[in-house]
């Protein structure tokens, strides 16, 4: 073997030290840890017992409003998502087109804009709404928030449901038909149990996004958790008003995330054996 061939075939020397990606990763983690420790240190040294005692009950009340808003919106959105998902999967071009336009609009525009359109836009039709007896609903900021959030999450949930159903192999439908099962029976007993396993994590992500997006309703005078924080800051000019509300949102998100993971482990335990 010639000297040139030996040089060519010789493997390159191992890179010394850590790769750049690992260094950047550790640096980012270190920055987040330092940031978290800084927040904790600030809360310890700048602890204001008077502020906490004065505004903690208001925060709890706002938390109840936030949870109510998100829970009602998610349930109504889940109900509305069923016909929307059916329309998206329908072979009827009219139904499919209407469902597509609905999903396209509510997924393509900001939730803040949708909330403003409902609260301020429909408010300009007060005489017409009074005529049909709906003004009592749209004059309340909380109801407008629920309405806007339900329409928004219905579009996302419809796509989650449609994707989960279409992920089930077509052979499941054909096998059920060969056994004489009706389409509704097939959907309820065979397709949905498999589809919900696929849809669980996206549903959990949607719920977490709704929790965080619920702060939007504070702009339309709903005194949810964020609304109470704004009121507390306006009265005290203490930045702890927003730090505490951020911690509460973080705790809620972590509880939901671990809850979804626990449910997923429970319902997929038969798939791991």
N, C-alpha and C positions, 0 to 999 in steps of 0.2 A: 504494500500500500504506500502510495506516495505521501510526501509531507503535505501537499496541498489537499489531498483527499482526507487526510487525518484531521486537518484544521476545519474542513467543511463539516465533517461528520461529528465533530466534538460538540456535545450539547452545551448550550449557553450556561454561564454560571448563574446560580440562584441569586435572585435579587435580594439584596440585604435590606433589613428593616421592614417596616409595615407598608403595605400598599396604600396609595393615596386615598382610596375609597374608605378604608378602615380608619385612617387618621381623621378624615372629614366626619365620619359617623361618630367617632368618639368625641370629637370637638363639639358637634351639635348636641349630643347627649349631655356633655358637660355644661354647655350653655343653658340647656333647659333645667338641669339640676340646680345650677347657680341661680337661675331666675326663680325657681320654686323656693329655694332656701331664702332668697331675698324677700319674697312675698311673706313667707312665714315669719322671718325676722321682723319685718315691718309690722305685721299684725301683733307680734309679741311686745315690741317696744313702744308701738303707738296705740296700744290697746286703750280703747275708750269705753269704759263700762257704762257710762251714761248714755252714749250713742246706742250701744247694744240693747240696753234695757228699754230705751225709748222706741226704737224702730224694729226690734225683733218681732213683736206681735203683728206689726204691719207686714213684715216680710212673710210671716206664716200665712196671713190672709192672702197676700199676693200669690204665694205658692199654690194655695188652694184654687185660686182663679186660673192660674196657668195649667194646672193638672186637669181642671174641668174643661177648659178650652180645648186642650189637646185630646183628651179622651172622647169628648163629644164629636169633635171634628174627625177623628180617626174612625169612629164607628159609623158616622154618616158617610164618610168617604168610602168605607169598605162596602156599604150597602149600594152606593151609587156606582162603584167600580164594577160591579157584576154586569149590569146591562151595557156599560161602556166596553168592557172586555169582550162581551158577546158580540157587540157591534163590530169591534176590531177583527174578530175572527169570522164574521159572517161573510157569506158569498154574495149577499145582497149589496150591490154597489152603493145604494143610497145609505143604508145603515153603516156600512163600512166607511163611507166618506164622511158622514156626520161624526162618527166616533173618532176618526182620524183628526178632523178639524178641532174637536174638543180637546183631545190629548195634545195636539200640536200647540194650541193656544196656551193652555195652562202649564205646559212644560217649557214653553218657549218665552214666557214673559215672567218678570220678577213677581214674587209673591207680594211684595210691597205695593207694586202697581195694582195688582188685583184687589188688594185690600182697600186701596184708595178708590178704585172704581166702584166697589160695592158701597163703601161708607159715604163718600162724597158724591159719587156719580148718581147712585140711586136716590140719594137725598134730594137731588134736584127735581125728582119726579114725585114730590110729596103729594100734590093734589091727586094724581093718578093712583098712587099707593093708598091714599085715604079712601078713594072711591071703591077700590077692591078690598079694603079692609086689611092691608098688609103694612100700613105705616107703623103700627105698634111694634112690629118686628124690626124694621129697618131703621127706626129712630134710635135703637139701642146699640151702642158701640160694640158691646160684647156679642150680641147676636150677629152683627155684621161681620165681626171677626170669625165667628164660628162658620158662617155661611161661606166666606172667602176661603178659609182654610179647608173646609170640607170639599169644595169644588177643586181646589188645588191638589189635595192629597188623593182625591178620587182618580185623577188623571195618572198619577204615579202608581197607585195601587192597581189600576186597570192594566197597565203595562207589566207590572210584576205578576199579576194573575195570569195574563195572557202568555207571558213567557214561560211561566211554570207549567201551565197546561200543555203548551206546545212542546215542552221538553220531554213529556211522557211519550214513549214510542207509539207510533200509530198502530202497531200490532196489538196493543192493549185494547183499543177500540174494536178491532176486528175480531179478537178472541172473545170479547164480551158479546159481540153481536152473534157469533156462532153459537153461543150458549143461550141465546134468546133473551138477553137482557136489553131493556129499553135504554135509550140514550141517557135519560136522566138517572136511571139506576147505575149505569156505567160511570157517569160523571161523579155521582155521589159516593159510590162504594169502591171504585177502582181508581179513577183518575185523580180525584181531589186528594185522597190520602197520600198519593205519591207526589202530587204537585205541591202540596203544602210543605213538604220537607224541603223542596227546592226553594220555595218562596219565603221560608221562615227568616233567613238572614236578611234578604232585601226588605222584608216587612219591618224587621228590627231596625235596620238603617233608616227607613222612612220615618219610623216613630222617633228615633233620635234626632233626625233633621227637623221634625215638627216641634220637638221640645225646644230646640235652639231657635227656630224661626218664630216661635210664639212671642218672642220679645218685640216683634214688629207691632203688635196690637197696642203697645204702650204709646205709639205715635197717635193713635186715634182715641186717646183718653181712656183706655181700659187700664185699670189699676191692677195689672198682674204683677208678677215678681219684678220685672224690669220697670214697670210703672211705679211701683213702690220705691224702687231704688232711685229713680229719677226724682221722686218727691222728697226722699230723704236727703239726697245731695243738694237739692234746691234749698232746703231748710238749714242744712248744716255745713255745706261746702266741705265735707269730709270725704276724701277719696275712698275711705273704707266702705262707703255705700255701694260702690261698684265692685270692689274687691270681694265683699261678702256674697254679692249676687252671682259673681263669676264662680265662686267656690260651690254655691248651691247648684248651679247649672252643671258643673263638672261632676258633682256627686250624683245627680240624677242620671246623667249620661252613663257613668260607670255602672250604676245599679242596673240600668236597662241593658247595657252591653253584656254584663255577666249573666243577667237573667236570660237573655236570648241564647247565650252559649250553653247555659244549663239545660234549657228546654231542648235545644238541638241535640245535646248529648243523650238526653232521655229518650227522645223519639227516634233516634238513629242507632240505638244500642244494638238492635237486631241486625244492623248492617255490618257491624264490626266483629261479629262472631264467625 
